[in-house]
Amino acid sequence: MAQLDLRRKLSILADAAKYDASCASSGTSKRNSVGGKGIGSTEGMGICHAYTPDGRCVSLLKILLTNFCIYDCAYCINRVSSNVPRARFSVDEVVELTLNFYKRNYIEGLFLSSGIIRSGDYTMEQLVEVARRLRVDHNFRGYIHLKLIPEADPLLVEQAGLYADRLSANIELPRDEALHRLAPQKDAAVIKKAMADVRLKVEAAKPQKKDRARPPKFAPAGQSTQLIVGADGAPDAEILARSSSLYGGYGLRRVYYSAFSPIPDASATLPLSKPPLMREHRLYQADWLMRFYGFSAPEIGAATVGGMLDLAIDPKLAWALGRREQFPVDVNTGPREMLLRVPGLGVKSVNRILQVRRWKMLRLEDVARLCRGIDKVRPFIVALDWTPGGLTDAIDLRTRLAPAAAPEQLSLF
């Protein structure tokens, strides 16, 4: 094969990396360096051409070390049997690209994954060496996210955690049976073991009593994973149940959802069309409810139809419309856990309500000032001067509150 120039490699390997959604830098902390000097920062910023909860768009160098792969996963564009242009970076090239892009203010860090070449150990060694050179040789303090090769030697995983801010090993499919069928070289048990080992090391690295020596940092931003939506037939309720077990079992910071995208020369066992992007969006909303609003996966699942989230309205509103007996909630006396379940009230709004009501009784206009929009909130609350009256019929409310047409989620790619 003819030697590719660096620009062509970057084009191929950046495009190949776009299918991995499991990257963000939220939750990491500032790294110290020798003499207090160094380049790169994670302060107040995220990574990876994604949107943070406050609406900021953040950037990273998101690439594969190589899209050559010895595995033949049916859903992967980079599988060994796929007819796609191939490229491979050297360790030096990734290091130089990261430093040069950062100095030009193009990026705030690096997300590095790879196809499997030679073996899991060899591939993991290459990924770790990139991070080591950045940290040790160039004193780089910016964000680094490394993809774990689950079957790699645990010592390599340990080294990866010492240099990277976040690690991720992708579960890929909600059903273990589907992973075995569509990715025969992958083993769900091996992936779970790698994730369990990371959790143990992250917990061991947390500071203990003050009189003990502080252990070295290990993946301070934790670990994440990705689930592909729409490739194996799993309904949304099953996907959310899997996510809930992953959060509880492995202490994950995030589960990312990636709508399956049909690929050239795909297996006949895969769907011919992609799921609507709104489905991916609704899963993220439901995931948010589990992580920050006190909802359980079975509660959200009970509000689905045939296990599928409603694409026309958000999952919180769908749940509330199915639980009209629990509403309205009095904003002046209702407990925090019930206020969080009121459609239209976010965590910040609820916190403001709890703070203000210590000093005064809230009227409807006060609630309107404390939340983004009162129209969705009004039918589900009682205030000093407001009761919802006839706004109680779930079917009527659905018609009133559902958007005229459910918009598609924006795709970054």
PyMOL commands that set and color helices and strands:
alter all, ss='L'
color gray80, all
select helices_A, chain A and resi 6-19+34-36+91-103+120-137+154-163+176-182+188-204+236-250+277-292+297-302+315-321+324-326+336-339+347-356+364-370+378-380+394-401
alter helices_A, ss='H'
color red, helices_A
select strands_A, chain A and resi 50-51+57-58+61-64+109-113+143-147+166-168+223-229+254-259+329-330+381-382
alter strands_A, ss='S'
color yellow, strands_A
deselect
rebuild
show_as cartoon
